[in-house]
């Protein structure tokens, strides 16, 4: 069943992609970015030719499927893609599982898989469902605000650090953080609907979201190996997109190796 409030408390909006199309996000990413990410993960002779992807907060799967097709168009057909989309809302996952998941093209690989699962990323037992593998690439599109509002500053940090633990040693994490103005809109919407504010609304110290998430995620000079081992060495930003004003931040656990481009 779906969660209370039809998405206004947890961000699990039904029919979300009718007002926030999936291709707006993927169009921000540069051509061949997934080839670069794959090459960065597989730069030795024992390449197993697998690319594991996790999409956190997948809603009813449109963006997950769009991203799969973007990745599939970039990687050669001898590379197998396994992509998992997770969401807290069982009804949205049910819708996702009923969709046609693969667009057949010249790069198709019959071993590719797209799975959708009901998982609460903030719950250790629930998260264990997707912890049996390491992921080369993880995406979190427009989810950080809802985690932040419902679980506070510490909840947001813990979510991001736990997500990093799911990555390979050279994996990358793509985050689309909602800016602070979205928090204000969410509060206004809840008041209009006569719904209570999320648990931590008005109690948050992290507010310059894009900047503070970037600081939080990068390695520091401090001698705290427990934290530093989780963090990233480099990042790229893409956007903001012209329609929604959102920026994508792509963090890398090692410096990404860019292929030499022909300048002629």
Secondary structure, DSSP 8 states (H G I E B T S, - for coil): ---GGGGTTTS--TTGGGTS-THHHHTTS-TTHHHHHHHHH--STT---EEEEEEES-TTSHHHHHHHHHHHHHS-TTSEEEEEEEES-HHHHHHHHTS------TT--TT-EEEEEE--TT-HHHHGGGTTS-EEEEEEES-HHHHHHHHHHHHHHHHHHHHHTTEEEEEEEEEE---HHHHHHHHHHHHHHT----TTTT--S--SHHHHHHHHHB--SSS-HHHHTTSBSEEEEEE--TTT--EEEEEESS----------
